[in-house]
């Protein structure tokens, strides 16, 4: 069991401010586990919409929910869209002592209903698998190889972890994607996801992927949107600035969970990982995700010039940039200096897997991935 105090704190604060809180994130990231921790503290009411007996009992949700007080947890809420208008009515009762925590794996229906029915009444918290702030720094390599989904990370053996992830991918494409409201062929989304893993950390070329799959570019973008909305993929947009150069204007794509990326690439263990040609891209995606997990809500971009300088991550509101290097002793490069000048950065940090923080040049500093990134801003 890995304690997750930051999520507990955020949920408690959100419930104190709002009658409804939505905890959303990928399948199997621990949403139900943390919700049950709240219920164990004496709160009442847990409804799993995937349980047929619960679904039957909720045929009249107003009659079922209106007498309840305290915390009411509704798991897989996207499966019952008719619940949202009822939650709006219950949330507006002035004398109500109830608070609602709804859990979902994200879907077009959940997003639409939350925006339309619960506007001004709901706070949304995005959850993911384990990160470096939650596990020991000594577990950094294990987290990178296995990813942060709890059952994968906590598996007794590497083979057990790999097999769990393989089954997760199969269930996701064959069952979950349809249950979440996406009308996509399991075979098509499976092929697209595997092909997309080869673009991990690269510019997304929808036309190239579409041609390989025999579908239209718009269909390829629809597939990308589906994986993004279900927290399987992160799309990082480029930053535009008038520097008189030909800037890259297409997004980069990353698979959010490094363990799932390794599984789609057929990487089973440490030996196969270090021999993989995608080693650098794997580390970049893992490090990027760890950085952004510490900065919820921040606008984040990458910066790149065609045949020129680039920067892996740029936070414009702080005028700070990050370059990610899998090297024991990173050095300042010409590309870093140009990007720092182009973007007028206050500071550029080179994130690497080492343990020592040190200066590389004026305004350029190497920092370990285990660093508290928020403290640098």
N, C-alpha and C positions, 0 to 999 in steps of 0.2 A: 504494500500500500504506500503510495507516494502522496504526502499531504499537499494540498493546493490552496494555501491560505489566501493568496491574492484573489482568486476567484471567489472564495467565500466572502471576503471583505467587500468586493465589488457588488456581489449579489445582495448582501445585507444593506449596503448603502442605497442600492437601486430600489429595493423593496420599501425602504423608509421614505423614499421620495415619490414613488409611483405605485398605483394599485396593481399594475400588471408589468411583469418583467419577462422578456423573452431571452432564453439562453439557447443560442443556436451555434451550430458547428458541424463538422463532419461526423459521419456515423462512427460509433465506438470510440469517441474521444473522451468519454467520462462524464457526460452531462447527467445521466441518470444517477451515477454514483454520487456526485456532489449534491444533487437534489435530495437523495435519500438521507444524506447526512443532516440536512436541515430537518427532515421529518423525524429523525431519531432524537432530536432535541425536544420532542414533545409536540411538534406541530401536527396538524391533521390533514389528511386528504391527498391521496395519490391515485391518479387515473392514467392508465396506460392504454392509449387508443389502439394499440396493436392487439390487445387482449380482447377476444370476441365477447367475453362475459361483461367486461367493462363497457365495450361499445354498445352492447344491448342495454345496459343500465343507464347509458347516457342518451337514450332515444329522446328523452325530454330533459335536456341539459339545464333548463331554468329550474325545474322542480328538483333536480339532483343537487345543483350547486348553490342555490339561493339560501338554504338553511345553514350552510357551513361557515365556520369562522376560522381564523388563523391562516396558515399557509396552505394553499391548494395547488398541487403540482399536476399539470396536464402534460403527459409525455406523448411525443409524436403528434403534436397538435395539428399539423398540416393535413392529417388524415381526416379531420372533421371540420371543414371550413365553416359549417353552420354554427360552430361554437363562438366565433368571433363577435357577431352581433350580440350574443347573449353576454359575453364578457364585458362588452361596452356598457350594457345596462347595469350589470352587477357592479362594475367599477365606479359607476356614477352615483351609487347609493351613498348618501351622506352619512348614514349611521352604520355603514358596513365596517366590520372588523376583519374582513377577509382580504388577503393578498394572493395574487395569482402568479405562479411561476410556470411559464409554458416552455416546453422543450421541443426543439425541432432540428432536423438535419438540413434545413433550408430548402426552399422550393419556391417556384413562382407564386403558388397559392398562398403560402405563409407570408411572403413579402407583401403581396397585394392586400390580403386581409388585414395585416398589421397596419399598413399605411392607411387603408380606407376606414376600417371599423374602429381602430384603437388610437387614432391620431391624438396626440396630446395626453394620452393615458398610459403609454407603454415606453419602457426603456429597453433597448436591445443590447445584449452583451454577447460578443462573439468569443467562443471557446475553441481551443484546439488541443492537440495532444501535449505530452510533456515537453518542456523546454529546459534549457540549461539552468534557469533560475530555480527550477523545481527538483532537479536531480543533482547529484554530486558532480563537481567539476571533473572528478576522476572518471565519470561515466560519459564524458564528451564523445569519445569514439564509439561507444556502444549506442548512444543516442543517434549519432550520425548514420551508423550502419543500419540500425533497426528502425529508425524513425520514432516518432513520439506517441503513436497510438498505444495505449496502455498495455493491451494484451500482447502486442508485438515486443514492446520494450521489456516487459517483465517475464517473458517466456524463459523457461529453464535452459533451453539449448538454442543455438543458432538455427538448427534445422527446424525446430518447433516454431520459432519466430518467422522464418521464411515461409513455412507452410501456412501459418495463420494469415500472413499478408496475401499469399496467393489465393486463398479461399475468400478473403475479403474482397479482392479485386473481382473475382468471379461472381460473388453475390451482388456486388455493387452494379455490375453491368447487366446481370441477368434479372435482378429483382428490384433493387433500390432505385435505379434511375427512373423506372416506370412508375413506381409507387410515389416518387417525389413529383410526378406530374409532367415528366419530359417524354414526349412521344418520339422516341429514338430506338432504332433497332439495336438490341444487345450486341449483335455481331459488329455493327457499324461503329458504335461508341467504343467497343473494346479495341477494334483495330485503330481507331483514331487516337485513343489514349496511349496505346503502345507506340504508335508513330510519333506522337507528340513528345514522348519521353526522349526521343533522339534530338529534339529541339530544345531540351532543357537548358536554360541559360542563354538561349540564342534569340535572335529576332524571329518573330512569328511570320511565316510565309504561308498565308492561307491558300493562295493559288497553287503553290507547289504541293502542299499536303492534299488539297482537293483533287488535283490531277492524279496523284498517286492512288487515291481512294476511289476515283471515278465518280466524284460528286461535284456539285457546284461550289465555288468559293463561299457563297452565302451559307450553304449547308455546313461547311467546315467551321465557319464562324459560329453557327448555332451550336455545334458540338462543343466548341471552346467555351461558349457562354454557359452551357449546361454544367461542364466540369468546374467552371469558375464559381457558379452559384452554389455548388455543392461542396465547396472548399477543397477540391482536389487540385486545383490549378490556381496559381497567382499570375495575373497579368500586370506587368510593370510598364507603365506608360513612359514615353520619352519626354524630356524637358526641352521646351523650345525657348531660345533666347536669340536675340538679334546680334550675332557675332560675325556676320558676313561670311559664314561657312555653310557647307552643305550638311545639314543635320539629319540624323536618322529620325524618321517620323513614324515608324512602326513599333509596336510594343514588343517587349521581351516576354517570354513565358517560362515559368518555373513550376515544377510539380511541388506542391506545398510540403508533402511529407517525404523526407529522404528515403525512408524505408520502402515506401511504395514505388518510388523512382527506381531504387535498386532492384526490386522484384520485377518490375516491367523490363528492366535491362538484363534480367537473369543473373544478377549478382547475389550469391548466397552467403559469402563470408568475407573476412578481411583480406585474404589472399587474392580473391577474385576482384575485390574493390580496388586494391592498389595496382592491379594489372590492367584495369579497365581504361580504355581511352577517354572515357567520360569522367575520370577522376577529378579533374579540375572543375568541371561544370558541377559535379555532385557537391563538392565542398563549397563552391560559390552559392549554390542554392540553399544549402543547409545553413551557412553563415548568414545569408540575407534574411532567411526566415527567422533566425534567432534574434537578429537586430530588430526587425520590424515587430516581433512579438513584444518587445519591450516598449514600443512606441505606438500603442493603439490610438487610432484616430488621426495620426500624422499623415500629411500628404507626402508621398514618396515617389521619386522618379529616377530614371537613369539618364545619363547624358552621353551622346556619342556623335562624333563627326565622321562622315564617310571617309574611309581611308585615313583617319586621323585619331585624335585623342578621344578618350572615353572615361566615364566614371560609373562605377557599378551602382551607386546609390547617392541620390541628392535630396536633401531636405531643404526646400527653398525658404520655409519660414524661419529657419535657423541659420541659413547660409553656411551649412556644413555638408561635407561630402564624405563618402566612405568608398574605399577601394578594398576589395577582398583578395587576399593572396594566400595560397597554401604553400608557404615557405617558412623555414625555420628562422631565416634572417632576411626579411624583406628590405628592399632598397627603394629609394626615391627614383621614379622614372621620369623621362621627359614628358610622357603623356600626362602624368599626374600634375606636373608644373603647369602645363598648358591648360588643363581642365580647371585648375585652381584659379588661373588668371582669367579664363573665359567667364567663369561663374562668379568671380570675385568672392571666393570662399573665405570665411573667417578662419576656418580650420579644415584640414583634410586628414582623416584618420585611415590608416591602413590596418585592416583587421586581419589577424593571422592566428594560427593555432598554438603559438608559443605562450610563455608565461610572463614575459617582461615588457613593460611599457617604456618606450624610449623615443627620442626625437630622431627624425630622418633628415629634416631640413626645417627652415623657418616656416611655421604654419603647417607642417606635415609631420604626423606622429604615428608610430606603430603601436597598436593596442591589442592585447589578447582578446579572443572571442568571448572569454568569460567576463570581460569588463562590464560594469553597469553602464550601458550605453546612454541611458537617460541622464546620468550625471555628467556626461560630456557636453550636453547641449546648453 
